[in-house]
Structures are given as C-alpha cells and as structure tokens.
Amino acid sequence: MPSFDIVSNTDNHELTNAVDQTNREVSNRFDFKDTDARAELSKDKITIIAPSDFQLKQVDEILRNKLAKRSIDVRSLDYKEISVNLNEARQLIEVKQGIAAEQAKKITKLIKDSGLKVQASIQGDQVRVTGKKRDDLQSVMSLLREAKVEIPLQYVNFRD
C-alpha cells in the first residue's frame, strides 16, 4: 500500500546559519554599535538580547529576514514574553519540532472529512497516511497545502 508521513521539522543547520548571520549583521550595523545586542541558539531555543525593547524588535526583524532567506517557516517559532530589566531586554523563542497531538488530531480529522479513500494515523509526532491509490495520496498533500494549518508541514517517506 502506498503511504507517506506528514512531519513538521526545522533544519537545525539552517537555523544555526540564520542565527550566525543575524549576529554578524547586528555587529556591523551602526545603530547597534557598542551595544551587546545578539541572538543566542541553544538546542531548540533562540534567545534575543538587546539593550532596549525597541532594539529587541529590530534584532527580531533581522532574524526573521534571515530565517526566510534560509527557507525556515516563521510559523515554526513560538514567541514568549519579553522581559525587560534596567539595562537589558530578552525574549525567548522556542522552535517547534514535530506535530503536537492536538495538531495531529486536526490534520487527521481534516483528511477523514475530505472523503478521500485513505487512512490517517498518528504515530508519535508525525501522521502517516496510507491509501490504495497514489493519486489519493497526492490529493491529500494538495488538500493540506491549501488548508490553513498553524504549523509548516513536510511530506516524507513516500512509498509506493
């Protein structure tokens, strides 16, 4: 039976490159001269640090542009509260990896409501879709591309 997996992953190497490019641009910009503005990456978390709230938003804008150039969807980022101290503003950004159970249920419900002759099953942090016809699987892919899903989706392990 033909099948494929629906996943939501971000490329860690591209993420590292985007953060490095952001830091390089921030260090070269005149309006950030003699400030300690930067973006730090640790595992699946990015921390933006700047002297003020306004500069924090500027660093965030630079980061978003670099992520877009590296084909990382901004929907995979989860922004937390901005914490402002006397001389520093920080914001934590979590990078989502995998499909959460709630999202997976929405995706399987969307597939089942479409009326296509396929089966969708949740397997950990991914959704596996199987069907008798390859065309039905491709219809599911196009259905999900058109649907408004809050996370970026990739389609992997297409087996015939």
Secondary structure, DSSP 4 states (H G I P E B T S, - for coil): --EEEEE----HHHHHHHHHHHHHHHHH-GGGTT---EEEEETTEEEEEESSHHHHHHHHHHHHHHHHHTT--GGGEEEEEEEE-SS-EEEEEEEP-S--HHHHHHHHHHHHHTT-SEEEEEETTEEEEEES-HHHHHHHHHHHHHS--SS--EEEEEE-
